[in-house]
């Protein structure tokens, strides 16, 4: 028992863990407010102090537990006709992306994803919106791309966010769709990482210790969302993605 306690404190009483508390707190506020985006903040930041595959694993584990808080608030607003086909294709693409994570330089991955997020955000902030159909085919295609990105760099929330925020639905429906898709992506990615042996004692211990600050941050972000208008929500998400994209591209 004493050894377990000692090992626990050896893991959390480090500068790396202290920095991770900041990363997950910022990510939690974003998650609670927009329904997604926490991984785009947590993973690049935590990759500065942990091995990138380990950083992805810990962020995914935190996300699985943290998502439970928002399910009661969002589940009744989910548009399953979009969410189900997107998730089905992502379930195939995520393990492929995870396989590439162990092959390609993680720094190249982060910078590429950051550039994509920044470019997409600029396009949407310019006033352009997706006018094409939203049907099982487009949702499936979006899910395949997003799934690969999530398995590869934990950035799968980008595509669903751009896909749903650009639409004409009210913010409460867009947010519910984004949150549900991202939550399902997280669960599937956790399973893929577990098969690769990344869900180990150290990763689980650190993730468990980070749950408290992450949970509080989600609660704060959720309260901020309920005080915003639809327009404020859309602008906040797009500006947030632009800032995250710029940061990830240069980190």
C-alpha positions as CSV (number, residue, x, y, z in Angstrom):
1,X,0.0,0.0,0.0
2,X,2.8,2.4,0.9
3,X,4.5,1.7,-2.4
4,X,1.4,2.5,-4.3
5,X,1.0,5.8,-2.5
6,X,4.7,6.6,-3.0
7,X,4.5,5.9,-6.7
8,X,1.4,8.1,-7.0
9,X,3.1,11.1,-5.5
10,X,6.3,10.5,-7.5
11,X,4.1,10.8,-10.6
12,X,2.1,13.9,-9.7
13,X,4.7,15.9,-7.7
14,X,6.6,16.9,-10.9
15,X,6.8,20.1,-13.0
16,X,5.3,18.1,-15.9
17,X,2.1,17.3,-13.9
18,X,1.8,20.9,-12.7
19,X,2.0,22.1,-16.3
20,X,-0.6,19.5,-17.2
21,X,-3.0,20.9,-14.6
22,X,-2.9,24.2,-16.5
23,X,-3.4,22.4,-19.8
24,X,-6.5,20.4,-18.7
25,X,-8.0,23.4,-17.0
26,X,-7.9,25.4,-20.1
27,X,-9.1,22.5,-22.2
28,X,-12.0,21.8,-19.8
29,X,-13.3,25.4,-20.0
30,X,-13.2,25.0,-23.8
31,X,-15.0,21.6,-23.7
32,X,-17.7,22.9,-21.4
33,X,-18.4,26.0,-23.5
34,X,-18.2,24.7,-27.0
35,X,-18.7,20.9,-26.6
36,X,-15.3,20.2,-28.1
37,X,-11.8,21.5,-28.6
38,X,-10.2,20.4,-25.3
39,X,-7.9,17.9,-27.1
40,X,-6.6,20.5,-29.4
41,X,-5.4,22.4,-26.3
42,X,-4.4,19.6,-24.0
43,X,-2.6,17.3,-26.3
44,X,-0.1,19.8,-27.8
45,X,0.6,21.3,-24.4
46,X,1.0,18.0,-22.7
47,X,3.2,16.8,-25.5
48,X,5.7,19.4,-24.4
49,X,6.3,17.5,-21.2
50,X,5.2,13.9,-22.0
51,X,5.8,11.5,-24.9
52,X,3.2,12.5,-27.5
53,X,1.4,9.0,-27.6
54,X,1.3,9.2,-23.8
55,X,-0.1,12.7,-23.9
56,X,-2.8,11.6,-26.3
57,X,-3.7,8.6,-24.1
58,X,-4.0,10.7,-21.0
59,X,-6.1,13.4,-22.8
60,X,-8.4,10.6,-24.2
61,X,-8.8,9.0,-20.7
62,X,-9.6,12.4,-19.2
63,X,-12.1,13.1,-22.0
64,X,-14.0,9.8,-21.5
65,X,-14.7,10.5,-17.8
66,X,-15.2,14.3,-18.3
67,X,-17.8,13.8,-21.0
68,X,-20.2,12.2,-18.5
69,X,-20.9,15.6,-17.0
70,X,-22.4,17.0,-20.1
71,X,-24.5,14.0,-21.4
72,X,-27.7,15.0,-19.5
73,X,-27.6,18.5,-20.8
74,X,-27.1,17.6,-24.5
75,X,-28.5,14.1,-25.3
76,X,-32.0,15.2,-26.0
77,X,-30.8,17.7,-28.6
78,X,-28.7,15.3,-30.7
79,X,-29.6,14.9,-34.3
80,X,-28.8,11.2,-34.7
81,X,-29.3,11.2,-38.5
82,X,-26.0,13.1,-38.7
83,X,-24.2,11.7,-35.7
84,X,-24.6,7.9,-36.4
85,X,-23.1,7.8,-39.9
86,X,-20.3,10.1,-38.9
87,X,-19.4,7.9,-35.9
88,X,-19.6,4.6,-38.0
89,X,-17.0,5.8,-40.5
90,X,-14.8,7.2,-37.7
91,X,-14.8,3.8,-36.0
92,X,-13.0,2.4,-39.0
93,X,-10.6,5.4,-39.5
94,X,-9.5,6.0,-35.9
95,X,-7.4,2.8,-35.6
96,X,-5.7,3.6,-38.9
97,X,-4.8,7.1,-37.6
98,X,-3.6,5.6,-34.3
99,X,-1.3,3.3,-36.3
100,X,0.2,6.3,-38.1
101,X,0.8,8.1,-34.8
102,X,3.6,5.7,-34.0
103,X,5.2,6.2,-37.5
104,X,5.0,9.9,-38.3
105,X,6.8,12.6,-36.4
106,X,4.3,14.0,-33.9
107,X,5.6,17.5,-34.3
108,X,4.8,17.4,-38.0
109,X,1.3,16.2,-37.2
110,X,0.6,19.0,-34.7
111,X,1.8,21.7,-37.0
112,X,-0.2,20.3,-40.0
113,X,-3.4,20.1,-37.9
114,X,-2.8,23.5,-36.5
115,X,-2.5,25.0,-40.0
116,X,-5.7,23.2,-41.1
117,X,-7.7,24.5,-38.1
118,X,-6.4,28.0,-38.6
119,X,-7.2,28.0,-42.3
120,X,-10.7,26.6,-41.8
121,X,-11.5,29.1,-39.1
122,X,-10.4,32.0,-41.2
123,X,-12.7,30.8,-44.0
124,X,-15.7,30.6,-41.7
125,X,-15.0,33.9,-40.0
126,X,-15.0,35.5,-43.5
127,X,-18.7,34.7,-43.7
128,X,-18.6,31.6,-45.8
129,X,-20.9,28.8,-44.7
130,X,-21.3,25.2,-45.9
131,X,-24.2,25.3,-48.3
132,X,-24.0,21.7,-49.4
133,X,-26.2,18.8,-48.3
134,X,-26.1,17.3,-44.8
135,X,-27.0,13.7,-45.4
136,X,-25.6,10.2,-44.6
137,X,-23.0,10.4,-47.4
138,X,-21.5,13.8,-46.3
139,X,-21.7,12.8,-42.6
140,X,-19.9,9.5,-43.4
141,X,-17.2,11.3,-45.3
142,X,-16.7,13.9,-42.6
143,X,-16.5,11.1,-40.0
144,X,-13.8,9.2,-41.9
145,X,-11.6,12.3,-42.1
146,X,-12.3,13.3,-38.5
147,X,-11.7,9.7,-37.3
148,X,-8.2,9.5,-38.9
149,X,-7.3,12.9,-37.4
150,X,-8.5,11.9,-34.0
151,X,-6.5,8.6,-34.0
152,X,-3.5,10.4,-35.4
153,X,-3.3,13.6,-33.4
154,X,-6.4,13.8,-31.1
155,X,-7.7,16.5,-33.4
156,X,-11.0,14.8,-34.5
157,X,-13.1,17.6,-33.1
158,X,-12.1,20.0,-35.9
159,X,-14.2,18.5,-38.7
160,X,-17.4,18.0,-36.7
161,X,-17.1,21.5,-35.4
162,X,-16.7,23.0,-38.8
163,X,-19.4,20.7,-40.2
164,X,-22.1,21.6,-37.7
165,X,-21.2,25.2,-36.7
166,X,-21.4,26.3,-40.3
167,X,-25.0,25.1,-40.6
168,X,-28.3,26.9,-39.9
169,X,-29.3,24.9,-36.8
170,X,-29.6,26.6,-33.5
171,X,-26.5,26.6,-31.3
172,X,-28.0,24.1,-28.9
173,X,-28.4,21.5,-31.6
174,X,-24.9,22.1,-33.1
175,X,-23.3,21.9,-29.7
176,X,-25.1,18.7,-28.9
177,X,-24.1,17.1,-32.2
178,X,-20.5,18.1,-31.7
179,X,-20.3,17.0,-28.1
180,X,-21.9,13.6,-28.9
181,X,-19.7,12.9,-31.9
182,X,-16.5,13.9,-30.1
183,X,-17.4,11.8,-27.0
184,X,-17.9,8.8,-29.2
185,X,-14.6,9.5,-31.0
186,X,-12.9,9.6,-27.6
187,X,-14.3,6.3,-26.5
188,X,-13.2,4.6,-29.8
189,X,-9.8,6.1,-29.6
190,X,-9.3,4.9,-26.0
191,X,-10.1,1.4,-27.2
192,X,-7.6,1.7,-30.1
193,X,-4.9,3.0,-27.7
194,X,-5.6,0.2,-25.2
195,X,-4.9,-2.4,-27.9
196,X,-1.5,-0.7,-28.4
197,X,-0.7,-1.0,-24.7
198,X,-0.8,2.7,-24.1
199,X,-3.4,2.5,-21.3
200,X,-0.9,1.6,-18.6
201,X,-0.6,2.3,-14.9
202,X,1.3,5.6,-15.3
203,X,-1.1,7.1,-17.9
204,X,-4.1,6.0,-15.8
205,X,-2.7,7.5,-12.6
206,X,-1.9,10.9,-14.2
207,X,-5.2,11.0,-15.9
208,X,-7.1,10.2,-12.7
209,X,-5.2,12.9,-10.8
210,X,-6.1,15.5,-13.5
211,X,-9.8,14.7,-13.5
212,X,-10.6,17.1,-10.6
213,X,-9.3,20.3,-12.3
214,X,-10.8,19.2,-15.6
215,X,-14.2,18.6,-14.2
216,X,-14.3,22.0,-12.5
217,X,-13.2,23.6,-15.7
218,X,-16.0,21.9,-17.7
219,X,-18.6,23.1,-15.2
220,X,-17.3,26.7,-15.6
221,X,-17.3,26.4,-19.4
222,X,-20.9,25.0,-19.4
223,X,-22.1,28.0,-17.3
224,X,-20.5,30.4,-19.8
225,X,-22.3,28.7,-22.7
226,X,-25.7,29.2,-21.1
227,X,-25.1,32.9,-20.7
228,X,-24.3,33.4,-24.4
229,X,-26.5,34.0,-27.5
230,X,-26.4,31.8,-30.6
231,X,-24.4,34.4,-32.4
232,X,-22.0,34.8,-29.6
233,X,-21.6,31.0,-29.4
234,X,-20.8,30.7,-33.1
235,X,-18.3,33.5,-33.1
236,X,-16.7,32.3,-29.9
237,X,-16.1,28.8,-31.3
238,X,-14.7,30.1,-34.6
239,X,-12.3,32.6,-32.9
240,X,-11.3,29.9,-30.4
241,X,-10.5,27.5,-33.2
242,X,-8.5,30.2,-35.0
243,X,-6.5,30.9,-31.9
244,X,-5.9,27.2,-31.2
245,X,-4.9,26.6,-34.8
246,X,-2.3,29.4,-34.7
247,X,-1.0,28.1,-31.4
248,X,-0.7,24.5,-32.5
249,X,0.9,25.4,-35.8
250,X,3.8,27.3,-34.2
251,X,4.2,25.4,-30.9
